[in-house]
Amino acid sequence: MKLRVILALQNNMANKLHLIYIPGLGDDKVTGQQKAISTWRLWGVTAELFQMHWADNEPWNQKLKRLLVRIDSLSAEKEHIGLIGASAGASAVINAFAARKNYVTGCVLIAGKVNRPETVGGQYHLQNPAFITSLRDCQKALASLDVNDRKLILSRYALADEIVHKPDSHILGARNRLVPTIGHGFTIGSQIIFGAPSFINFLKRTTQK
């Protein structure tokens, strides 16, 4: 009996779900988002906020490298890894997922900008060049994902969003879901708080596939 309990505990520890949340632009101020994801532990997962620092001078390839190093580290610890990206952070999630499909069990995008890089305004090119590169690379990353990969992506977007429109978030073959909110910031905030139980459940199910 004791041996079975020990083996069960070891198996549980070896299959923990660790979520990496990647915020969008303006991620130098993330206190509110940090507090929100700290509540995800109530749903039986470990969560961390990973800042890309979109507005600094670090090039995109170095930002992605930092994220991949973190994913590799968690994988070495036998953790199941789920990625969650909001707004610009969704492009980072797709790029990382394409690079580490064997390590990442599933992805959630919230009001994610992953399509139509040509629609991004000029000010973003000047202020957030790493995001522009990430978004362009995201097109190639999406093209590399097959039918089964896309089933592991849940993309949620608003009824109306003044910044990221529905075509920016919709991914062919993914689990695309319209949520009953209006506004970019409100959609992100409400999803990481009230939408968390359902999308965490989605990520838990992906670990079983």
C-alpha positions in Angstrom: 0.0 0.0 0.0 2.7 2.4 1.0 4.6 1.7 -2.2 1.6 2.4 -4.3 1.0 5.7 -2.5 4.7 6.7 -3.1 4.5 5.8 -6.8 1.3 7.7 -7.2 2.8 10.8 -5.5 5.9 10.5 -7.7 3.8 10.2 -10.8 1.8 13.3 -9.8 4.9 15.3 -9.1 6.3 14.2 -12.5 3.2 15.4 -14.3 2.5 18.8 -12.8 1.1 21.5 -15.1 3.2 24.6 -15.2 1.7 27.6 -17.0 3.7 30.5 -18.5 1.7 33.6 -19.0 3.1 36.2 -21.4 1.6 39.7 -21.4 1.4 42.0 -24.3 2.9 45.5 -24.9 3.4 47.7 -21.9 4.6 44.7 -19.9 6.8 46.9 -17.7 3.7 47.4 -15.5 2.2 44.0 -14.7 1.2 44.2 -11.1 -2.5 43.6 -11.8 -1.9 40.7 -14.2 0.6 39.2 -11.7 -2.0 39.2 -9.0 -4.6 37.7 -11.3 -2.4 34.7 -12.3 -1.4 34.1 -8.7 -4.9 32.9 -8.2 -4.5 30.2 -10.7 -3.0 28.0 -8.0 -6.5 27.5 -6.8 -7.1 25.4 -9.9 -4.2 23.1 -9.1 -1.5 24.5 -11.3 1.7 26.5 -11.0 1.8 29.7 -12.9 4.4 32.4 -13.7 4.4 35.6 -15.6 7.1 35.9 -18.2 8.0 39.4 -19.3 9.3 39.8 -22.9 10.1 43.4 -22.2 8.7 44.4 -25.6 9.8 48.0 -25.5 13.5 47.6 -24.7 16.4 47.3 -27.1 16.8 43.5 -26.9 16.2 41.9 -30.3 13.4 39.5 -30.8 15.6 36.4 -31.3 17.1 37.0 -27.9 13.7 37.4 -26.3 12.5 34.2 -27.8 15.7 32.4 -26.7 15.1 33.5 -23.1 11.6 32.0 -23.3 12.8 28.7 -24.9 15.5 28.4 -22.2 12.8 28.6 -19.6 10.6 26.0 -21.4 13.6 23.7 -21.6 14.4 24.1 -17.9 10.8 23.2 -16.9 10.8 20.3 -19.3 14.0 19.0 -17.7 12.1 19.0 -14.4 9.4 16.7 -15.9 6.7 19.4 -15.9 3.9 19.6 -18.3 4.0 23.1 -19.8 1.1 25.3 -21.0 1.6 28.7 -22.7 -0.9 31.6 -22.3 -0.4 34.8 -24.3 -2.4 38.0 -24.2 -2.4 40.5 -27.1 1.2 40.8 -28.4 2.2 38.0 -26.1 0.2 35.6 -28.2 2.7 35.9 -31.1 5.4 34.9 -28.7 3.4 31.9 -27.6 2.9 30.7 -31.2 6.6 31.1 -32.0 7.6 29.2 -28.9 5.0 26.5 -29.4 6.3 25.9 -33.0 9.8 25.7 -31.7 9.0 23.4 -28.7 6.0 21.3 -29.8 7.3 18.2 -28.0 7.5 20.1 -24.7 4.4 22.3 -24.8 1.1 20.5 -24.2 -1.2 23.3 -25.2 -1.6 27.1 -25.7 -4.2 29.7 -24.9 -4.4 33.0 -26.7 -6.4 35.9 -25.2 -7.2 38.8 -27.6 -4.1 37.6 -29.4 -2.5 39.4 -32.3 -1.1 36.6 -34.4 -2.4 37.4 -38.0 -2.2 40.3 -40.5 1.2 42.0 -39.5 0.5 44.5 -42.3 -2.2 46.1 -40.3 0.1 47.2 -37.4 0.5 50.9 -37.2 3.7 52.7 -37.7 4.1 53.7 -34.0 4.5 50.1 -33.1 7.3 49.7 -35.5 9.2 52.5 -33.8 8.3 51.7 -30.2 8.1 47.9 -30.2 10.3 46.6 -33.1 10.7 43.2 -31.4 7.0 42.7 -31.5 6.9 43.4 -35.2 9.6 40.8 -35.8 7.7 38.3 -33.5 4.5 38.9 -35.5 6.2 38.4 -38.8 7.9 35.2 -37.6 4.5 34.1 -36.2 3.2 33.7 -39.8 5.9 31.1 -40.5 5.3 29.4 -37.2 1.6 29.1 -37.9 2.3 27.6 -41.3 4.5 25.0 -39.7 1.7 23.7 -37.4 -0.3 20.7 -38.6 -3.9 19.8 -37.9 -3.1 18.1 -34.6 -0.9 20.9 -33.4 -3.7 23.4 -34.0 -6.2 21.4 -31.9 -3.9 22.2 -29.0 -4.5 26.0 -29.4 -7.5 27.8 -27.8 -7.9 31.3 -29.1 -10.4 33.6 -27.3 -11.4 37.0 -28.7 -13.9 39.7 -28.0 -17.2 40.6 -29.6 -15.6 44.0 -30.3 -12.0 44.9 -29.8 -10.7 48.4 -30.7 -7.1 47.1 -31.0 -7.1 43.4 -32.0 -9.9 42.4 -34.4 -11.4 39.0 -34.8 -9.3 38.2 -38.0 -6.2 38.9 -36.0 -6.9 36.2 -33.5 -8.7 33.5 -35.6 -6.5 30.5 -36.4 -7.7 27.9 -38.9 -8.1 24.5 -37.2 -7.7 25.9 -33.7 -10.4 26.1 -31.0 -11.5 29.6 -31.7 -14.0 31.0 -29.2 -15.8 34.4 -29.1 -16.3 35.7 -25.6 -19.1 38.1 -24.6 -17.0 41.1 -23.8 -16.2 44.5 -25.5 -12.8 46.2 -25.3 -9.2 45.0 -25.5 -8.1 45.5 -21.9 -11.4 44.5 -20.4 -11.4 41.2 -22.4 -7.9 40.3 -21.2 -8.6 41.3 -17.6 -11.8 39.4 -17.4 -10.4 36.3 -19.1 -7.4 35.9 -16.9 -9.7 36.2 -13.9 -13.1 34.7 -14.7 -12.1 32.8 -17.8 -9.2 31.0 -16.1 -11.0 28.0 -14.8 -12.2 26.9 -18.2 -9.0 27.5 -20.1 -7.0 25.9 -17.4 -9.3 22.9 -17.7 -8.6 22.9 -21.5 -4.8 22.9 -20.8 -5.2 20.0 -18.3 -7.0 18.0 -21.0 -4.2 18.6 -23.5 -1.8 17.0 -21.1 -3.7 13.7 -21.5 -3.3 13.5 -25.2 
